[in-house]
Amino acid sequence: ADRYAASARLTADGRGDELTELASAINEMLATLEKGESRYRSVIENFHGIVFQVRPGQPPELCHGSVRHITGYTEEDLLSGAVEWSQLVHPEDRPSYQEARERLAAGCPSPSSLRYRVRRSDGQIRWVQEFARCMPADDGGVAAVQGVCYDITERVEAESALRDSLQTTADIVRTIPSGLFTYRYEPQDRLILVDANP
């Protein structure tokens, strides 16, 4: 059923046909908008991060995505200002976070890329990677800061485990009493000495 059914009476000047065509055009536009909205909603719902937009000095006007997964709070908690994002940032990471925010609020044209920790509502720590940029206002100021924030906790933990494993291997190699040499093979049949225990 059409949303805007044209129940036009045919008149001598043919205006009934015009109304039917107008209703048909409106229905086509609405169908196109619904398709676009559906695609947008699907992308956002399957996005494994948070999309945000905030005007300087105000609560965010857009905060959508994996908000509950990353923070333990709802989108509404952040949008209403009941929970401030800056208060979720780990105390040790707040100075670099605040510095990046101040640069963006001052109109810095360079996008910001920042890795920091947030404390969830249940006390868990999550690592996030944030990319943000300022949106200029017509008067030359800053209209808003827009960005995305991804949960990179698993990646950070994997990097830490790899560093620990490499350090353990290096410690073991150094304690072997006989000579042990590590080489890297390169093109043209070259062996490059990488490491040796003392």
SULHU-V635337 format. One record per run of one state. SS is the DSSP state (hx for helix, st for strand, lp for the rest). FROM is the first residue (numbers start at 1). TO is the last residue. If there is no record, write none. Layout:
SS/FROM/TO
SS/FROM/TO
This chain:
lp/1/14
hx/15/45
lp/46/48
st/49/54
lp/55/59
st/60/65
lp/66/66
hx/67/71
lp/72/74
hx/75/79
lp/80/84
hx/85/88
st/89/89
lp/90/93
hx/94/105
lp/106/111
st/112/119
lp/120/124
st/125/136
lp/137/141
st/142/151
lp/152/152
hx/153/175
lp/176/180
st/181/186
lp/187/189
st/190/196
lp/197/198
